[in-house]
Structure formats: C-alpha cells, structure tokens
Amino acid sequence: MAFLIEDDILAPKGAILIEYKGLNPFSIYGKIRDMILTVFHARGVDYFEDDFRWDTTGEPINFFVRIHVDKKVDKWTRGYVYLRVQGSQPRDPLKPGWIQIEVSGKVSTAYPTETMFQKAIFYPFLYPYHYLMYNNIRRRYIRIYKEWIEHLEMEIRSTFNLMQRARLT
C-alpha cells in the first residue's frame, strides 16, 4: 500500500480530441507509435497497446486501439499518457473514412508506506515535505507532460494537415 497523489495533466478540459475524415485514415495509426516515442523521449518498454480491435467482417472496416505510455519520471512519480484511437477504413482506397484520437494523461506520485518503519518515519514528514518541496517538482512534471501532449497533437495535426483544433471537455 502506498500514499498516492494523482493529477490530471489536461485539467480542467480532460482530453484533446483530434478528428480526421478523408482517405486512408488508418495510416495515422501507423505513424503514432514513432511520434509518441520521439515526443515523450520514451523507449519501447514505456509504450503499450492495451486493446486492439480490427473488425474485418463489415464494410467499412472498423478499428479501435487503446494506447498508453507509462514513463517513470523519478523515484516516486510516473507520467501516464492515454490515447484512444478509433475509426473506420473502407476497403476501397478511393473512399473516405474517419479516425478520432483522444489524448489524455495524468501524473501519479506514490510514497511507500508498506512497513511500520516507513509509516512511522514517513507520515510525520510527508505533508510538510510534499507541500513545501516536492509539490513544485510535481507541478513542473505536469507542465512538461502538458507541453509534450500539445506537441504530439501538433505533430499529428501537421502530418495530416488538420490545423483546426477541437477540444473535448
């Protein structure tokens, strides 16, 4: 068990929504992994595709992918970025399809409190330490992740000429 503090990176809006309608929307998905690894300075072990669904029984072909990046920032803090990619790809390459990408994230800090020793030493000093010293560091992590998410959004939009911006609240 640990004392856990979580903050939403994109508060108060919660998520960024990117939508595309046009030819070959699934090609966006093919480029997202490299964009994520570059923008977030992540390695392959930080990148996960939790859920991949590809329905080839119908016309058009529907797809859904849930991606997350889990990157350790320091001893106690991790940054998480979540992407939900869904859309529809026609079998005929000349017909338009659509894709929708939702990006969100959080920063999570877990202080260890498994043993009695940790509880006895850690609890009396946790609140003063966190609020006087470590909270500023966490705020900087949140700001950095927010900048990375916005950079990822601009990379996706510029790659596919989607410069209008739609926000999900």
Backbone as JSON Lines, residues from 0, in Angstrom:
{"i":0,"aa":"M","n":[0.84,-1.17,0.0],"ca":[0.0,0.0,0.0],"c":[0.89,1.24,0.0]}
{"i":1,"aa":"A","n":[0.43,2.26,-0.68],"ca":[1.22,3.49,-0.79],"c":[0.29,4.69,-0.69]}
{"i":2,"aa":"F","n":[0.85,5.77,-0.27],"ca":[0.13,7.04,-0.25],"c":[0.21,7.59,-1.67]}
{"i":3,"aa":"L","n":[-0.93,7.74,-2.35],"ca":[-0.98,8.05,-3.78],"c":[-1.58,9.42,-4.03]}
{"i":4,"aa":"I","n":[-0.92,10.21,-4.87],"ca":[-1.42,11.52,-5.29],"c":[-1.42,11.53,-6.81]}
{"i":5,"aa":"E","n":[-2.59,11.81,-7.42],"ca":[-2.71,11.85,-8.88],"c":[-3.26,13.19,-9.33]}
{"i":6,"aa":"D","n":[-2.71,13.7,-10.43],"ca":[-3.18,14.95,-11.03],"c":[-3.43,14.73,-12.51]}
{"i":7,"aa":"D","n":[-4.52,15.28,-12.99],"ca":[-4.85,15.23,-14.4],"c":[-4.0,16.26,-15.13]}
{"i":8,"aa":"I","n":[-3.31,15.86,-16.17],"ca":[-2.41,16.76,-16.89],"c":[-3.18,17.84,-17.63]}
{"i":9,"aa":"L","n":[-4.29,17.5,-18.23],"ca":[-5.03,18.44,-19.06],"c":[-6.24,19.03,-18.34]}
{"i":10,"aa":"A","n":[-6.16,19.12,-17.01],"ca":[-7.28,19.7,-16.25],"c":[-7.46,21.16,-16.64]}
{"i":11,"aa":"P","n":[-8.65,21.68,-16.73],"ca":[-9.94,21.07,-16.44],"c":[-10.59,20.4,-17.66]}
{"i":12,"aa":"K","n":[-10.03,20.56,-18.86],"ca":[-10.69,20.02,-20.04],"c":[-10.64,18.5,-20.12]}
{"i":13,"aa":"G","n":[-9.63,17.88,-19.59],"ca":[-9.58,16.43,-19.51],"c":[-8.9,15.74,-20.66]}
{"i":14,"aa":"A","n":[-9.17,16.15,-21.9],"ca":[-8.62,15.44,-23.05],"c":[-8.57,16.36,-24.27]}
{"i":15,"aa":"I","n":[-7.74,15.97,-25.22],"ca":[-7.66,16.64,-26.51],"c":[-8.26,15.68,-27.54]}
{"i":16,"aa":"L","n":[-9.09,16.2,-28.42],"ca":[-9.74,15.39,-29.43],"c":[-9.26,15.82,-30.81]}
{"i":17,"aa":"I","n":[-8.79,14.84,-31.59],"ca":[-8.34,15.08,-32.96],"c":[-9.21,14.23,-33.87]}
{"i":18,"aa":"E","n":[-9.8,14.86,-34.87],"ca":[-10.66,14.13,-35.81],"c":[-10.18,14.34,-37.23]}
{"i":19,"aa":"Y","n":[-10.26,13.28,-38.03],"ca":[-9.88,13.35,-39.44],"c":[-10.88,12.57,-40.26]}
{"i":20,"aa":"K","n":[-11.3,13.16,-41.36],"ca":[-12.15,12.48,-42.34],"c":[-11.47,12.63,-43.69]}
{"i":21,"aa":"G","n":[-11.2,11.49,-44.32],"ca":[-10.52,11.53,-45.61],"c":[-10.02,10.16,-45.99]}
{"i":22,"aa":"L","n":[-9.11,10.16,-46.96],"ca":[-8.58,8.91,-47.48],"c":[-7.57,8.3,-46.52]}
{"i":23,"aa":"N","n":[-7.62,6.98,-46.42],"ca":[-6.67,6.17,-45.65],"c":[-6.45,6.67,-44.22]}
{"i":24,"aa":"P","n":[-7.48,6.72,-43.4],"ca":[-7.31,7.19,-42.02],"c":[-6.46,6.27,-41.16]}
{"i":25,"aa":"F","n":[-6.39,4.98,-41.49],"ca":[-5.62,4.05,-40.66],"c":[-4.12,4.33,-40.75]}
{"i":26,"aa":"S","n":[-3.68,5.05,-41.78],"ca":[-2.25,5.36,-41.89],"c":[-1.79,6.25,-40.73]}
{"i":27,"aa":"I","n":[-2.71,7.02,-40.15],"ca":[-2.37,7.84,-38.98],"c":[-1.92,6.94,-37.83]}
{"i":28,"aa":"Y","n":[-2.67,5.85,-37.61],"ca":[-2.33,4.93,-36.53],"c":[-0.92,4.36,-36.73]}
{"i":29,"aa":"G","n":[-0.55,4.08,-37.96],"ca":[0.76,3.52,-38.24],"c":[1.92,4.43,-37.87]}
{"i":30,"aa":"K","n":[1.67,5.73,-37.81],"ca":[2.73,6.69,-37.52],"c":[2.72,7.17,-36.06]}
{"i":31,"aa":"I","n":[1.67,6.87,-35.33],"ca":[1.53,7.37,-33.96],"c":[2.61,6.84,-33.03]}
{"i":32,"aa":"R","n":[2.96,5.56,-33.15],"ca":[3.95,4.97,-32.23],"c":[5.27,5.72,-32.28]}
{"i":33,"aa":"D","n":[5.78,5.96,-33.49],"ca":[7.06,6.66,-33.61],"c":[6.96,8.09,-33.1]}
{"i":34,"aa":"M","n":[5.82,8.74,-33.35],"ca":[5.62,10.1,-32.84],"c":[5.66,10.11,-31.32]}
{"i":35,"aa":"I","n":[4.97,9.17,-30.7],"ca":[4.91,9.1,-29.23],"c":[6.3,8.86,-28.64]}
{"i":36,"aa":"L","n":[7.02,7.89,-29.2],"ca":[8.35,7.58,-28.66],"c":[9.29,8.77,-28.8]}
{"i":37,"aa":"T","n":[9.16,9.53,-29.88],"ca":[10.02,10.7,-30.08],"c":[9.62,11.84,-29.16]}
{"i":38,"aa":"V","n":[8.34,12.18,-29.14],"ca":[7.87,13.34,-28.36],"c":[8.07,13.14,-26.87]}
{"i":39,"aa":"F","n":[7.78,11.96,-26.35],"ca":[7.85,11.7,-24.92],"c":[9.21,11.17,-24.47]}
{"i":40,"aa":"H","n":[10.18,11.12,-25.38],"ca":[11.52,10.6,-25.06],"c":[11.4,9.24,-24.37]}
{"i":41,"aa":"A","n":[10.5,8.44,-24.91],"ca":[10.21,7.13,-24.3],"c":[10.94,6.03,-25.05]}
{"i":42,"aa":"R","n":[11.01,4.88,-24.42],"ca":[11.57,3.68,-25.02],"c":[10.41,2.73,-25.34]}
{"i":43,"aa":"G","n":[10.71,1.67,-26.02],"ca":[9.69,0.69,-26.37],"c":[9.01,0.07,-25.16]}
{"i":44,"aa":"V","n":[9.73,-0.06,-24.04],"ca":[9.15,-0.66,-22.83],"c":[8.17,0.29,-22.14]}
{"i":45,"aa":"D","n":[8.15,1.56,-22.53],"ca":[7.22,2.53,-21.95],"c":[5.91,2.6,-22.73]}
{"i":46,"aa":"Y","n":[5.84,1.96,-23.89],"ca":[4.71,2.07,-24.82],"c":[3.89,0.79,-24.78]}
{"i":47,"aa":"F","n":[2.56,0.92,-24.59],"ca":[1.69,-0.24,-24.5],"c":[0.45,-0.05,-25.37]}
{"i":48,"aa":"E","n":[0.06,-1.09,-26.08],"ca":[-1.23,-1.11,-26.77],"c":[-2.09,-2.1,-26.0]}
{"i":49,"aa":"D","n":[-2.97,-1.57,-25.17],"ca":[-3.77,-2.4,-24.28],"c":[-4.87,-3.16,-25.01]}
{"i":50,"aa":"D","n":[-5.43,-2.53,-26.03],"ca":[-6.61,-3.09,-26.68],"c":[-6.53,-2.75,-28.16]}
{"i":51,"aa":"F","n":[-6.58,-3.77,-29.01],"ca":[-6.55,-3.55,-30.45],"c":[-7.69,-4.37,-31.05]}
{"i":52,"aa":"R","n":[-8.61,-3.68,-31.68],"ca":[-9.75,-4.36,-32.32],"c":[-9.81,-3.93,-33.78]}
{"i":53,"aa":"W","n":[-9.96,-4.92,-34.64],"ca":[-9.99,-4.67,-36.08],"c":[-11.09,-5.58,-36.63]}
{"i":54,"aa":"D","n":[-12.23,-5.01,-36.98],"ca":[-13.39,-5.78,-37.44],"c":[-13.43,-5.82,-38.97]}
{"i":55,"aa":"T","n":[-13.03,-6.95,-39.54],"ca":[-12.99,-7.08,-41.0],"c":[-14.27,-7.67,-41.58]}
{"i":56,"aa":"T","n":[-15.28,-7.9,-40.76],"ca":[-16.5,-8.55,-41.25],"c":[-17.42,-7.59,-41.99]}
{"i":57,"aa":"G","n":[-17.3,-6.32,-41.76],"ca":[-18.23,-5.38,-42.36],"c":[-17.56,-4.45,-43.35]}
{"i":58,"aa":"E","n":[-18.35,-3.61,-43.92],"ca":[-17.87,-2.56,-44.82],"c":[-18.45,-1.26,-44.32]}
{"i":59,"aa":"P","n":[-17.68,-0.33,-43.92],"ca":[-16.22,-0.28,-43.86],"c":[-15.65,-1.06,-42.68]}
{"i":60,"aa":"I","n":[-14.35,-1.22,-42.67],"ca":[-13.65,-1.93,-41.61],"c":[-13.48,-0.96,-40.42]}
{"i":61,"aa":"N","n":[-13.99,-1.35,-39.26],"ca":[-13.88,-0.52,-38.06],"c":[-12.67,-0.95,-37.24]}
{"i":62,"aa":"F","n":[-12.04,0.0,-36.58],"ca":[-10.9,-0.31,-35.73],"c":[-10.96,0.52,-34.46]}
{"i":63,"aa":"F","n":[-10.35,-0.03,-33.42],"ca":[-10.28,0.63,-32.11],"c":[-8.96,0.21,-31.47]}
{"i":64,"aa":"V","n":[-8.19,1.19,-30.99],"ca":[-6.92,0.9,-30.33],"c":[-6.82,1.79,-29.1]}
{"i":65,"aa":"R","n":[-6.43,1.18,-27.99],"ca":[-6.17,1.94,-26.77],"c":[-4.67,1.82,-26.48]}
{"i":66,"aa":"I","n":[-4.02,2.98,-26.41],"ca":[-2.57,3.05,-26.23],"c":[-2.29,3.81,-24.94]}
{"i":67,"aa":"H","n":[-1.25,3.41,-24.23],"ca":[-0.8,4.25,-23.13],"c":[0.72,4.22,-23.0]}
{"i":68,"aa":"V","n":[1.24,5.33,-22.52],"ca":[2.66,5.47,-22.25],"c":[2.8,5.58,-20.74]}
{"i":69,"aa":"D","n":[3.64,4.75,-20.16],"ca":[3.88,4.71,-18.72],"c":[5.36,4.97,-18.52]}
{"i":70,"aa":"K","n":[5.7,6.2,-18.16],"ca":[7.11,6.59,-18.07],"c":[7.44,7.03,-16.66]}
{"i":71,"aa":"K","n":[8.43,6.38,-16.08],"ca":[8.88,6.75,-14.74],"c":[9.67,8.05,-14.84]}
{"i":72,"aa":"V","n":[9.32,9.01,-13.99],"ca":[9.96,10.32,-14.02],"c":[11.05,10.4,-12.98]}
{"i":73,"aa":"D","n":[10.75,9.99,-11.77],"ca":[11.76,9.93,-10.71],"c":[11.4,8.8,-9.76]}
{"i":74,"aa":"K","n":[12.0,8.81,-8.57],"ca":[11.83,7.72,-7.61],"c":[10.37,7.45,-7.25]}
{"i":75,"aa":"W","n":[9.54,8.5,-7.13],"ca":[8.17,8.33,-6.68],"c":[7.12,8.62,-7.74]}
{"i":76,"aa":"T","n":[7.48,9.28,-8.82],"ca":[6.48,9.8,-9.75],"c":[6.58,9.14,-11.12]}
{"i":77,"aa":"R","n":[5.39,8.89,-11.69],"ca":[5.25,8.34,-13.04],"c":[4.31,9.23,-13.83]}
{"i":78,"aa":"G","n":[4.56,9.33,-15.12],"ca":[3.66,10.04,-16.01],"c":[2.96,9.04,-16.92]}
{"i":79,"aa":"Y","n":[1.66,9.22,-17.08],"ca":[0.86,8.34,-17.93],"c":[0.18,9.18,-19.0]}
{"i":80,"aa":"V","n":[0.25,8.73,-20.25],"ca":[-0.47,9.37,-21.34],"c":[-1.31,8.29,-22.01]}
{"i":81,"aa":"Y","n":[-2.58,8.61,-22.23],"ca":[-3.53,7.65,-22.79],"c":[-4.02,8.16,-24.14]}
{"i":82,"aa":"L","n":[-4.07,7.26,-25.13],"ca":[-4.64,7.58,-26.43],"c":[-5.73,6.56,-26.74]}
{"i":83,"aa":"R","n":[-6.85,7.05,-27.2],"ca":[-7.93,6.19,-27.69],"c":[-8.09,6.52,-29.16]}
{"i":84,"aa":"V","n":[-7.78,5.55,-30.02],"ca":[-7.83,5.74,-31.47],"c":[-8.93,4.85,-32.01]}
{"i":85,"aa":"Q","n":[-9.9,5.46,-32.67],"ca":[-10.95,4.65,-33.29],"c":[-11.34,5.27,-34.62]}
{"i":86,"aa":"G","n":[-11.85,4.41,-35.5],"ca":[-12.23,4.93,-36.8],"c":[-12.77,3.85,-37.71]}
{"i":87,"aa":"S","n":[-12.84,4.22,-38.98],"ca":[-13.42,3.36,-39.98],"c":[-12.61,3.5,-41.26]}
{"i":88,"aa":"Q","n":[-12.17,2.37,-41.82],"ca":[-11.34,2.34,-43.03],"c":[-12.08,1.56,-44.12]}
{"i":89,"aa":"P","n":[-12.52,2.22,-45.2],"ca":[-13.19,1.49,-46.28],"c":[-12.23,0.53,-47.0]}
{"i":90,"aa":"R","n":[-12.78,-0.53,-47.55],"ca":[-11.95,-1.47,-48.31],"c":[-11.45,-0.82,-49.6]}
{"i":91,"aa":"D","n":[-12.28,0.01,-50.2],"ca":[-11.9,0.73,-51.42],"c":[-11.01,1.92,-51.03]}
{"i":92,"aa":"P","n":[-9.75,1.96,-51.49],"ca":[-8.85,3.04,-51.08],"c":[-9.27,4.43,-51.59]}
{"i":93,"aa":"L","n":[-10.18,4.49,-52.52],"ca":[-10.62,5.78,-53.04],"c":[-11.79,6.39,-52.26]}
{"i":94,"aa":"K","n":[-12.35,5.62,-51.32],"ca":[-13.45,6.11,-50.49],"c":[-12.9,6.67,-49.19]}
{"i":95,"aa":"P","n":[-13.5,7.75,-48.69],"ca":[-13.01,8.34,-47.44],"c":[-13.47,7.56,-46.2]}
{"i":96,"aa":"G","n":[-12.67,7.62,-45.18],"ca":[-13.0,7.05,-43.89],"c":[-12.83,8.12,-42.82]}
{"i":97,"aa":"W","n":[-12.78,7.69,-41.57],"ca":[-12.62,8.66,-40.49],"c":[-11.81,8.04,-39.36]}
{"i":98,"aa":"I","n":[-11.19,8.91,-38.58],"ca":[-10.46,8.49,-37.39],"c":[-10.63,9.56,-36.32]}
{"i":99,"aa":"Q","n":[-10.7,9.12,-35.09],"ca":[-10.82,10.02,-33.95],"c":[-9.78,9.61,-32.91]}
{"i":100,"aa":"I","n":[-8.98,10.58,-32.46],"ca":[-7.93,10.31,-31.49],"c":[-8.18,11.19,-30.27]}
{"i":101,"aa":"E","n":[-8.3,10.55,-29.13],"ca":[-8.49,11.27,-27.87],"c":[-7.23,11.07,-27.03]}
{"i":102,"aa":"V","n":[-6.62,12.16,-26.58],"ca":[-5.38,12.11,-25.81],"c":[-5.64,12.69,-24.42]}
{"i":103,"aa":"S","n":[-5.24,11.96,-23.38],"ca":[-5.36,12.45,-22.01],"c":[-4.15,11.94,-21.22]}
{"i":104,"aa":"G","n":[-4.02,12.39,-19.98],"ca":[-2.88,11.94,-19.19],"c":[-2.98,12.32,-17.73]}
{"i":105,"aa":"K","n":[-2.1,11.73,-16.94],"ca":[-2.04,12.04,-15.51],"c":[-0.62,11.85,-15.01]}
{"i":106,"aa":"V","n":[-0.32,12.53,-13.91],"ca":[0.94,12.35,-13.2],"c":[0.59,11.76,-11.85]}
{"i":107,"aa":"S","n":[1.26,10.69,-11.48],"ca":[0.94,9.96,-10.26],"c":[2.19,9.82,-9.39]}
{"i":108,"aa":"T","n":[2.04,10.19,-8.12],"ca":[3.12,10.06,-7.16],"c":[2.69,9.09,-6.06]}
{"i":109,"aa":"A","n":[3.53,8.1,-5.8],"ca":[3.23,7.1,-4.77],"c":[4.37,7.08,-3.76]}
{"i":110,"aa":"Y","n":[4.03,7.44,-2.54],"ca":[5.0,7.37,-1.45],"c":[4.85,6.02,-0.77]}
{"i":111,"aa":"P","n":[5.95,5.3,-0.54],"ca":[5.85,3.95,0.04],"c":[5.45,3.99,1.51]}
{"i":112,"aa":"T","n":[4.5,3.16,1.86],"ca":[4.08,3.02,3.26],"c":[3.73,1.57,3.56]}
{"i":113,"aa":"E","n":[4.59,0.66,3.13],"ca":[4.31,-0.77,3.32],"c":[4.66,-1.25,4.73]}
{"i":114,"aa":"T","n":[5.74,-0.76,5.27],"ca":[6.2,-1.27,6.57],"c":[5.87,-0.28,7.69]}
{"i":115,"aa":"M","n":[5.92,-0.75,8.91],"ca":[5.69,0.12,10.07],"c":[6.79,1.19,10.17]}
{"i":116,"aa":"F","n":[8.0,0.83,9.79],"ca":[9.11,1.78,9.82],"c":[8.84,2.94,8.84]}
{"i":117,"aa":"Q","n":[8.41,2.6,7.64],"ca":[8.1,3.64,6.66],"c":[6.96,4.53,7.14]}
{"i":118,"aa":"K","n":[5.96,3.92,7.73],"ca":[4.82,4.7,8.23],"c":[5.25,5.61,9.38]}
{"i":119,"aa":"A","n":[6.05,5.09,10.28],"ca":[6.47,5.87,11.44],"c":[7.38,7.04,11.05]}
{"i":120,"aa":"I","n":[8.24,6.83,10.08],"ca":[9.17,7.87,9.67],"c":[8.53,8.79,8.63]}
{"i":121,"aa":"F","n":[7.79,8.19,7.72],"ca":[7.31,8.93,6.56],"c":[6.11,9.81,6.85]}
{"i":122,"aa":"Y","n":[5.12,9.31,7.57],"ca":[3.89,10.08,7.79],"c":[4.1,11.43,8.47]}
{"i":123,"aa":"P","n":[4.88,11.53,9.54],"ca":[5.03,12.85,10.16],"c":[5.69,13.89,9.26]}
{"i":124,"aa":"F","n":[6.52,13.44,8.32],"ca":[7.26,14.36,7.46],"c":[6.68,14.47,6.05]}
{"i":125,"aa":"L","n":[5.68,13.64,5.74],"ca":[5.15,13.6,4.38],"c":[4.5,14.9,3.96]}
{"i":126,"aa":"Y","n":[3.56,15.38,4.73],"ca":[2.84,16.6,4.34],"c":[3.75,17.82,4.25]}
{"i":127,"aa":"P","n":[4.58,18.1,5.26],"ca":[5.46,19.26,5.11],"c":[6.42,19.12,3.92]}
{"i":128,"aa":"Y","n":[6.99,17.93,3.75],"ca":[7.92,17.72,2.64],"c":[7.21,17.9,1.3]}
{"i":129,"aa":"H","n":[6.06,17.26,1.17],"ca":[5.35,17.31,-0.12],"c":[4.94,18.73,-0.47]}
{"i":130,"aa":"Y","n":[4.31,19.41,0.45],"ca":[3.78,20.73,0.14],"c":[4.83,21.84,0.11]}
{"i":131,"aa":"L","n":[5.93,21.68,0.83],"ca":[6.95,22.71,0.83],"c":[8.01,22.51,-0.25]}
{"i":132,"aa":"M","n":[8.28,21.25,-0.6],"ca":[9.38,21.0,-1.52],"c":[8.96,20.24,-2.78]}
{"i":133,"aa":"Y","n":[8.38,19.07,-2.61],"ca":[8.17,18.2,-3.77],"c":[7.01,18.65,-4.66]}
{"i":134,"aa":"N","n":[6.06,19.39,-4.13],"ca":[4.92,19.82,-4.92],"c":[5.35,20.68,-6.11]}
{"i":135,"aa":"N","n":[6.35,21.53,-5.93],"ca":[6.85,22.34,-7.04],"c":[7.47,21.48,-8.13]}
{"i":136,"aa":"I","n":[8.14,20.42,-7.74],"ca":[8.72,19.49,-8.7],"c":[7.61,18.79,-9.48]}
{"i":137,"aa":"R","n":[6.57,18.34,-8.78],"ca":[5.43,17.69,-9.45],"c":[4.74,18.65,-10.43]}
{"i":138,"aa":"R","n":[4.58,19.9,-10.05],"ca":[3.96,20.9,-10.95],"c":[4.79,21.06,-12.22]}
{"i":139,"aa":"R","n":[6.11,21.0,-12.07],"ca":[6.97,21.08,-13.25],"c":[6.77,19.86,-14.14]}
{"i":140,"aa":"Y","n":[6.65,18.66,-13.55],"ca":[6.39,17.45,-14.33],"c":[5.07,17.57,-15.09]}
{"i":141,"aa":"I","n":[4.04,18.07,-14.43],"ca":[2.74,18.24,-15.08],"c":[2.86,19.21,-16.25]}
{"i":142,"aa":"R","n":[3.57,20.31,-16.06],"ca":[3.76,21.29,-17.14],"c":[4.52,20.66,-18.32]}
{"i":143,"aa":"I","n":[5.56,19.89,-18.03],"ca":[6.34,19.24,-19.09],"c":[5.47,18.26,-19.86]}
{"i":144,"aa":"Y","n":[4.69,17.43,-19.17],"ca":[3.82,16.47,-19.84],"c":[2.75,17.17,-20.66]}
{"i":145,"aa":"K","n":[2.23,18.27,-20.16],"ca":[1.24,19.03,-20.93],"c":[1.85,19.55,-22.22]}
{"i":146,"aa":"E","n":[3.06,20.06,-22.15],"ca":[3.75,20.54,-23.35],"c":[3.99,19.39,-24.32]}
{"i":147,"aa":"W","n":[4.37,18.22,-23.81],"ca":[4.59,17.06,-24.68],"c":[3.29,16.63,-25.36]}
{"i":148,"aa":"I","n":[2.19,16.61,-24.62],"ca":[0.9,16.23,-25.21],"c":[0.5,17.22,-26.29]}
{"i":149,"aa":"E","n":[0.68,18.51,-26.03],"ca":[0.34,19.51,-27.04],"c":[1.27,19.4,-28.25]}
{"i":150,"aa":"H","n":[2.53,19.05,-28.02],"ca":[3.46,18.83,-29.13],"c":[3.03,17.62,-29.96]}
{"i":151,"aa":"L","n":[2.6,16.54,-29.29],"ca":[2.1,15.36,-30.0],"c":[0.88,15.73,-30.84]}
{"i":152,"aa":"E","n":[-0.02,16.5,-30.26],"ca":[-1.21,16.93,-31.01],"c":[-0.8,17.71,-32.26]}
{"i":153,"aa":"M","n":[0.14,18.64,-32.13],"ca":[0.57,19.43,-33.28],"c":[1.29,18.57,-34.32]}
{"i":154,"aa":"E","n":[2.05,17.57,-33.87],"ca":[2.71,16.65,-34.8],"c":[1.67,15.89,-35.62]}
{"i":155,"aa":"I","n":[0.64,15.36,-34.96],"ca":[-0.4,14.62,-35.66],"c":[-1.14,15.55,-36.62]}
{"i":156,"aa":"R","n":[-1.52,16.72,-36.14],"ca":[-2.26,17.67,-36.99],"c":[-1.42,18.14,-38.18]}
{"i":157,"aa":"S","n":[-0.15,18.42,-37.98],"ca":[0.66,18.9,-39.1],"c":[0.96,17.78,-40.1]}
{"i":158,"aa":"T","n":[1.12,16.55,-39.61],"ca":[1.38,15.43,-40.5],"c":[0.21,15.21,-41.46]}
{"i":159,"aa":"F","n":[-1.01,15.43,-40.98],"ca":[-2.19,15.16,-41.8],"c":[-2.98,16.42,-42.14]}
{"i":160,"aa":"N","n":[-2.32,17.58,-42.02],"ca":[-2.93,18.87,-42.39],"c":[-4.28,19.1,-41.72]}
{"i":161,"aa":"L","n":[-4.32,18.91,-40.42],"ca":[-5.53,19.1,-39.63],"c":[-5.31,20.25,-38.65]}
{"i":162,"aa":"M","n":[-5.19,21.44,-39.14],"ca":[-4.78,22.55,-38.27],"c":[-5.9,23.14,-37.43]}
{"i":163,"aa":"Q","n":[-7.18,22.86,-37.73],"ca":[-8.23,23.34,-36.83],"c":[-8.17,22.52,-35.56]}
{"i":164,"aa":"R","n":[-8.61,23.1,-34.47],"ca":[-8.47,22.48,-33.16],"c":[-9.83,22.26,-32.55]}
{"i":165,"aa":"A","n":[-10.11,21.03,-32.1],"ca":[-11.35,20.74,-31.4],"c":[-10.98,20.2,-30.02]}
{"i":166,"aa":"R","n":[-11.63,20.69,-29.0],"ca":[-11.35,20.28,-27.62],"c":[-12.5,19.47,-27.07]}
{"i":167,"aa":"L","n":[-12.19,18.46,-26.32],"ca":[-13.18,17.65,-25.61],"c":[-13.2,18.12,-24.17]}
{"i":168,"aa":"T","n":[-14.39,18.47,-23.66],"ca":[-14.45,18.94,-22.28],"c":[-15.1,17.91,-21.39]}
